Amino acid sequence: MVEAAAHAGVNALLRGERPPEPLPAVEPEDWYVAFVRSLRGEGSGLIARWEAFRATEIALRAQRAAETGRPQRLRESEYRPPRRR
């Protein structure tokens, strides 16, 4: 899991019981602008479109799990990497 606190300029990689590993901070405007530009076809963005949508889907399902106390399935998704030819 990646924990980000944009207001504090801190990002960390969390892996189970290990201590958090610091990650380089990225300005929120940088990744957001890059993503919007990629949607417009003006560049590739920092991550692929499907990855951005999949991350959002996972976050929303995690929120639903927290609110309902019920596990959510993550395997079924419309957001997958493109098939290699």
N, C-alpha and C positions, 0 to 999 in steps of 0.2 A: 504494500500500500504506500502511496506517496501522500505525505501530509504537506500542505502548502498554507502558509500564512502570509499572503501578499502584503498585508498592512505592516508586517514586521520584516518583510524581505527574507523570510526563512522558508526553506524547503527541506524535507527529510524523507529518506527511504526507510520504511518500517518493515522489518522482517521478523515476524514472530516474537521470540523472546530476546532477540539481539538488540543492542542499543541502537537508537536512530543514527543513520548515516547521513551527514549533511550533503545536500545537493546544491549545485549552483543556482542562485536566484535568477529568475527570468522576469523581466518587467511585464505586468499583466497586459499592457497595451501592445507589447511586441507580439505575443502569441495570439492575442485576439485579432489584431489587425492582420497578421499573417493568415489566420484562419479565414477571415472574411474575404481577403484578397484571393485566397485559393478557391472559395466558393464562386467568385466572379471570374475565375479562370485567369487570374493575374499572377499566378505563382503556385508553388507547390505547398506552401504552408510548412509549419514545423512538424505536424503530424498529418497523416492521411485523414481524409474526411470520414471514412468509415470508423477510424479509431476515435475521433472526436465524438461521433454520435454513439459509439459503443460505450465510451467512458461515461457519457451522460446517462445512457440507459442503465448502466450498472449503478451509478450514484442514485438514480431515482428508485431503483429496486431495493437498494440498501436502505434508503429512507423509508420505503414501504415496510420492509422487514422490521425496522426499528419501531415504527408506529404501530404495527399490528402484532408484533411478537412472533410472526410466522416466517419461516424461511422462504426465500424467493428463488425460482429457477433462473439460472444464468446461461445455461447451455443453448436454449432456443433463442435465436436473435436474427433479425434481418440484417444486422450490421456485421459483415465478415470481410476479410481481405479478398481482393479480387482473385479469381482463379488464374493460375499460371497457364499459359498456352504452350 
